[in-house]
Amino acid sequence: MPWTPPTTPWDLGPGTVSALDAATGAVVGVVEVGIDPFAVAVDERAGRVFIVNRNPNGTVSVLGARDGHLLQNVRVGSWPQAIAVDEATGKVLVANRGPTPGPGSITVFDADQGTELGEIEVGVYPAAVAVDSRLGLAFVANFVSNTVSFLSTRDLRIVRTVRLGAEPGTVARLVVDESSGHLFAMSYPPRVSGGGPIDGQVAIIDERNGAILKTVTLPNPTAMAENPRTGQILVSSATDQGGSLTALDGRTWDRLWTARVGADPDAIGVDAKADRLFVLDHDSGTLDVLDARGGQSRCSIRVGDRPVALAVSERLHRVFVASAGDDTLSIIQPY
């Protein structure tokens, strides 16, 4: 089923970071983080991992990517939902839901020191954020407003807002293709009283002028990612027939291949250097590992309870998985 805005966190208590042996699943180390870890981002430049702790007193836990040790906790806005790192400027951007139904915000802080640099108001219920370092832009998916805010990462101001449709909206995931200058905005199927269509869509947007170039319809899309090496846009779906992963050509938008994954895929990660894809299954708590070229299955690894987000370090060949059910972040060396 599509993601719906939660009203309360899962468990109000400290979370943990679990370091798992990929072969045996044994826990080899545990580090405390904040309440309800929900989103993850990696800063390859600094060798750090940022974990969003989704709660009224929002924080971001900053960990060392090699050993998972806690470096600091950074205060952000209330009910933070998503995070992205601009390695070119050393800035971290956190999307805060804030008190609904009012507008959300983006908190920007320095990746090295954790110092807040600014807070910018965006649309209602920001659910995703992505960065194009080449253009100096960040993009925010405003779920309820059904808009995408274009934010300058240099002077921290909104430069454009693109509307995808009527409110209430469903835009929930974003992917940037820096090589083409295209932004991919994934929308869940709209839900109306008495039922509704099962199809969602991916809108391809020109980053420079905000023009919507094309929309692609997909059955109940749930997550999205890009493989920068192949130029493929990867979209997972959950239907009555099971979970699937579809690869789209990032330039022609043709469908290239489809692979079977878990029944409830909730997040996708890419290690382009190792030609590996990672798909989280929310219900079973597993991480499916696939070949990046054609989607062939490699293995499946057990992770935490109700995994909701992941991030990949290509430098370390590690996968960081946040699980909402047991407040853990698993650090996995899958090969």
C-alpha positions as CSV (number, residue, x, y, z in Angstrom):
1,M,0.0,0.0,0.0
2,P,1.2,3.6,-0.5
3,W,2.8,5.5,2.4
4,T,0.3,7.6,4.4
5,P,1.2,10.4,6.8
6,P,1.6,9.0,10.4
7,T,0.1,10.7,13.3
8,T,2.4,9.4,16.0
9,P,5.8,7.9,16.2
10,W,6.2,4.1,16.7
11,D,8.0,3.8,20.0
12,L,9.2,6.7,22.2
13,G,12.6,5.5,23.3
14,P,16.2,5.6,22.3
15,G,17.0,3.9,19.0
16,T,20.1,1.8,18.3
17,V,22.5,1.2,15.5
18,S,23.3,-2.5,14.9
19,A,26.3,-3.6,13.0
20,L,25.5,-6.9,11.3
21,D,27.6,-9.6,9.8
22,A,26.1,-10.1,6.3
23,A,26.8,-13.9,6.3
24,T,25.4,-14.8,9.8
25,G,23.3,-11.8,10.8
26,A,25.1,-11.7,14.1
27,V,25.1,-8.3,15.9
28,V,28.7,-7.2,16.3
29,G,28.1,-3.7,17.8
30,V,25.3,-1.4,19.0
31,V,25.3,2.4,19.1
32,E,22.4,4.5,20.6
33,V,20.7,7.1,18.3
34,G,17.6,9.2,18.7
35,I,13.9,8.4,18.9
36,D,12.3,6.6,15.9
37,P,15.0,6.6,13.2
38,F,13.2,7.1,9.9
39,A,15.6,8.4,7.1
40,V,19.3,8.0,6.3
41,A,21.9,9.8,4.2
42,V,25.6,9.2,3.7
43,D,28.3,11.9,3.3
44,E,31.1,10.1,1.4
45,R,33.4,13.1,1.5
46,A,33.4,13.2,5.3
47,G,32.7,9.5,6.0
48,R,29.6,10.2,8.0
49,V,26.1,8.9,8.2
50,F,23.1,11.1,9.1
51,I,20.0,9.5,10.7
52,V,16.7,11.4,11.0
53,N,14.9,10.8,14.2
54,R,11.3,11.4,13.5
55,N,9.6,12.9,16.6
56,P,8.2,16.3,17.8
57,N,11.7,17.3,19.1
58,G,13.4,16.4,15.9
59,T,17.1,15.5,15.8
60,V,19.7,14.1,13.4
61,S,22.2,11.6,14.7
62,V,25.6,11.9,13.1
63,L,27.7,8.7,13.0
64,G,31.1,7.6,11.7
65,A,30.5,5.5,8.6
66,R,33.3,3.0,9.3
67,D,32.5,2.0,12.9
68,G,29.1,3.5,13.6
69,H,30.3,5.6,16.6
70,L,28.0,8.5,17.5
71,L,29.7,11.9,16.8
72,Q,26.8,14.3,17.7
73,N,23.1,14.9,17.7
74,V,21.9,18.0,15.8
75,R,18.5,19.6,16.6
76,V,16.3,20.3,13.6
77,G,12.6,21.1,13.1
78,S,9.6,19.1,14.5
79,W,8.7,15.7,12.9
80,P,11.6,15.5,10.4
81,Q,10.8,13.2,7.5
82,A,13.7,13.2,5.0
83,I,17.3,14.2,4.5
84,A,19.8,14.8,1.8
85,V,23.5,15.9,1.7
86,D,25.1,18.4,-0.7
87,E,28.7,17.3,-0.6
88,A,29.8,20.1,-2.9
89,T,28.9,22.7,-0.2
90,G,29.1,20.6,2.9
91,K,25.4,21.2,3.7
92,V,22.8,18.8,5.1
93,L,19.1,19.5,4.3
94,V,16.4,18.0,6.5
95,A,12.7,18.1,5.6
96,N,10.5,18.8,8.6
97,R,6.7,18.1,8.6
98,G,6.1,20.5,11.5
99,P,2.6,21.0,12.9
100,T,0.0,20.0,10.3
101,P,-1.9,21.2,8.3
102,G,0.5,24.2,8.2
103,P,3.5,24.5,6.0
104,G,6.7,22.4,6.5
105,S,10.3,23.6,6.5
106,I,13.8,22.7,5.5
107,T,16.5,22.9,8.1
108,V,20.0,23.4,6.7
109,F,23.1,22.7,8.8
110,D,26.8,22.4,8.3
111,A,27.8,18.7,7.7
112,D,31.1,19.0,9.6
113,Q,30.2,21.1,12.6
114,G,26.4,20.6,12.9
115,T,25.8,24.4,13.0
116,E,22.4,25.5,11.7
117,L,22.7,27.7,8.6
118,G,19.0,28.4,8.0
119,E,15.4,27.3,8.0
120,I,13.2,27.7,4.9
121,E,9.4,27.4,4.7
122,V,8.1,25.0,2.0
123,G,4.8,23.3,1.2
124,V,2.5,21.1,3.4
125,Y,4.1,17.9,4.5
126,P,7.5,17.8,2.9
127,A,8.2,14.1,2.3
128,A,11.4,14.0,0.3
129,V,14.4,16.1,-0.5
130,A,17.0,15.7,-3.3
131,V,20.1,17.8,-4.3
132,D,21.7,18.7,-7.7
133,S,25.1,20.0,-6.6
134,R,26.0,21.0,-10.2
135,L,23.1,23.5,-10.4
136,G,23.2,24.5,-6.7
137,L,19.6,23.4,-6.2
138,A,17.7,21.3,-3.8
139,F,14.2,19.9,-4.5
140,V,11.5,19.3,-1.9
141,A,8.4,17.0,-2.5
142,N,5.5,18.6,-0.7
143,F,3.2,15.6,-0.2
144,V,-0.1,17.3,0.6
145,S,0.4,20.5,-1.5
146,N,1.4,18.2,-4.4
147,T,4.1,20.6,-5.4
148,V,7.9,20.5,-5.7
149,S,9.8,23.4,-4.2
150,F,13.1,24.4,-5.9
151,L,15.6,25.7,-3.3
152,S,18.9,27.5,-3.9
153,T,21.5,25.7,-1.8
154,R,23.8,28.7,-2.2
155,D,21.6,31.5,-0.6
156,L,18.9,29.3,0.9
157,R,15.8,30.7,-0.8
158,I,12.9,29.3,-2.8
159,V,13.4,30.0,-6.5
160,R,10.4,28.2,-8.0
161,T,7.5,26.0,-7.1
162,V,6.1,23.4,-9.5
163,R,2.6,22.2,-9.1
164,L,2.0,18.6,-10.1
165,G,-1.8,18.5,-9.7
166,A,-4.8,19.4,-7.6
167,E,-4.6,19.1,-3.8
168,P,-4.6,17.0,-1.8
169,G,-1.5,15.7,-3.5
170,T,0.6,12.5,-3.4
171,V,4.1,13.4,-4.5
172,A,6.4,11.6,-2.2
173,R,9.8,10.6,-3.7
174,L,12.4,12.5,-5.8
175,V,15.4,11.5,-7.8
176,V,17.9,13.9,-9.5
177,D,19.8,12.9,-12.7
178,E,22.6,15.5,-12.7
179,S,23.9,14.3,-16.2
180,S,20.6,15.2,-17.9
181,G,19.4,18.0,-15.6
182,H,16.1,16.1,-15.0
183,L,14.2,15.7,-11.8
184,F,12.0,12.6,-11.4
185,A,9.0,13.1,-9.0
186,M,7.2,10.0,-8.0
187,S,3.5,10.2,-6.9
188,Y,1.5,7.6,-5.1
189,P,-1.9,6.6,-6.5
190,P,-4.5,9.1,-5.2
191,R,-6.9,7.7,-2.6
192,V,-10.6,8.9,-2.7
193,S,-13.7,7.8,-0.8
194,G,-15.0,4.5,-2.1
195,G,-11.7,3.5,-3.8
196,G,-9.6,5.0,-6.4
197,P,-7.1,4.3,-9.2
198,I,-4.3,1.9,-8.4
199,D,-1.7,3.6,-10.7
200,G,0.7,6.3,-9.7
201,Q,3.1,8.2,-11.9
202,V,6.6,9.5,-12.3
203,A,6.8,13.1,-13.6
204,I,10.0,14.1,-15.5
205,I,10.8,17.7,-14.8
206,D,13.4,20.1,-16.3
207,E,15.5,21.3,-13.4
208,R,16.4,24.6,-15.1
209,N,12.9,25.9,-15.8
210,G,10.5,23.6,-13.9
211,A,8.7,22.4,-17.1
212,I,7.1,18.9,-16.8
213,L,8.5,17.1,-19.8
214,K,6.6,13.8,-19.5
215,T,4.7,11.6,-17.1
216,V,5.0,7.8,-16.9
217,T,2.3,5.7,-15.3
218,L,3.2,2.7,-13.1
219,P,1.2,0.4,-10.9
220,N,1.2,1.5,-7.3
221,P,4.8,2.9,-7.1
222,T,6.4,2.9,-3.7
223,A,10.0,4.0,-4.0
224,M,12.5,5.3,-6.5
225,A,16.3,5.6,-7.1
226,E,18.8,6.3,-9.9
227,N,21.8,4.3,-11.1
228,P,24.2,7.0,-12.3
229,R,26.4,4.5,-14.1
230,T,23.6,3.1,-16.4
231,G,21.3,6.1,-16.4
232,Q,18.4,3.9,-15.2
233,I,15.6,5.2,-13.0
234,L,14.5,2.4,-10.7
235,V,10.9,2.3,-9.4
236,S,9.5,-0.3,-7.1
237,S,5.8,-1.2,-7.0
238,A,3.5,-3.2,-4.7
239,T,0.4,-4.8,-6.2
240,D,-1.8,-7.8,-5.6
241,Q,0.5,-9.8,-7.8
242,G,3.5,-9.0,-5.5
243,G,6.4,-6.6,-5.4
244,S,8.4,-5.6,-8.5
245,L,11.3,-3.3,-9.5
246,T,11.1,-1.6,-12.9
247,A,14.1,0.1,-14.6
248,L,13.4,3.1,-16.9
249,D,15.8,4.6,-19.3
250,G,16.5,8.1,-17.8
251,R,16.7,9.7,-21.2
252,T,14.1,8.0,-23.4
253,W,11.9,6.9,-20.4
254,D,11.4,3.4,-22.0
255,R,10.9,0.5,-19.7
256,L,14.0,-1.7,-19.8
257,W,13.4,-4.6,-17.4
258,T,11.3,-5.6,-14.5
259,A,12.4,-7.9,-11.6
260,R,10.5,-9.5,-8.7
261,V,11.2,-8.3,-5.2
262,G,9.5,-8.5,-1.8
263,A,5.8,-7.9,-1.6
264,D,6.1,-4.5,0.2
265,P,9.2,-2.7,-1.2
266,D,9.7,0.5,0.7
267,A,13.1,1.9,-0.3
268,I,15.8,1.4,-3.0
269,G,19.6,1.8,-2.9
270,V,22.3,1.7,-5.5
271,D,26.0,0.8,-5.4
272,A,26.9,1.7,-9.0
273,K,30.6,0.9,-8.6
274,A,29.7,-2.7,-7.5
275,D,26.7,-3.0,-9.9
276,R,24.4,-3.9,-7.1
277,L,20.8,-2.8,-6.2
278,F,19.2,-3.0,-2.8
279,V,15.4,-3.2,-2.2
280,L,13.9,-3.1,1.3
281,D,10.8,-5.2,2.0
282,H,8.8,-3.5,4.8
283,D,6.7,-6.4,5.8
284,S,9.3,-9.2,5.9
285,G,12.2,-7.0,7.2
286,T,14.6,-8.2,4.5
287,L,17.0,-6.5,2.1
288,D,17.0,-8.0,-1.4
289,V,20.3,-7.7,-3.3
290,L,20.1,-7.6,-7.1
291,D,22.4,-7.2,-10.1
292,A,22.2,-3.6,-11.3
293,R,22.3,-4.4,-15.0
294,G,19.3,-6.7,-15.3
295,G,17.8,-7.1,-11.9
296,Q,18.9,-10.7,-11.3
297,S,18.6,-11.7,-7.6
298,R,21.8,-12.2,-5.7
299,C,20.7,-12.8,-2.1
300,S,18.3,-11.7,0.6
301,I,19.5,-10.4,4.0
302,R,17.4,-10.2,7.2
303,V,17.4,-6.7,8.7
304,G,15.3,-4.9,11.3
305,D,11.6,-4.7,12.0
306,R,9.6,-2.7,9.5
307,P,12.6,-1.2,7.6
308,V,11.7,2.2,6.0
309,A,14.9,3.7,4.6
310,L,18.4,3.0,3.4
311,A,21.5,4.7,2.2
312,V,24.6,3.3,0.5
313,S,28.3,4.1,0.8
314,E,29.9,3.1,-2.4
315,R,33.3,4.0,-1.0
316,L,32.9,1.5,1.9
317,H,30.5,-0.9,0.1
318,R,28.1,-0.7,3.1
319,V,24.4,-0.4,3.3
320,F,22.7,1.5,6.2
321,V,19.1,0.5,6.9
322,A,16.8,2.3,9.3
323,S,13.9,0.3,10.8
324,A,11.0,2.0,12.4
325,G,9.6,-1.1,14.2
326,D,12.6,-1.7,16.5
327,D,14.3,1.7,16.4
328,T,17.5,0.3,14.8
329,L,19.9,1.2,12.0
330,S,21.6,-1.9,10.5
331,I,25.1,-1.5,9.0
332,I,25.5,-4.2,6.5
333,Q,28.6,-5.4,4.4
334,P,26.7,-7.3,1.8
335,Y,29.7,-8.5,-0.3
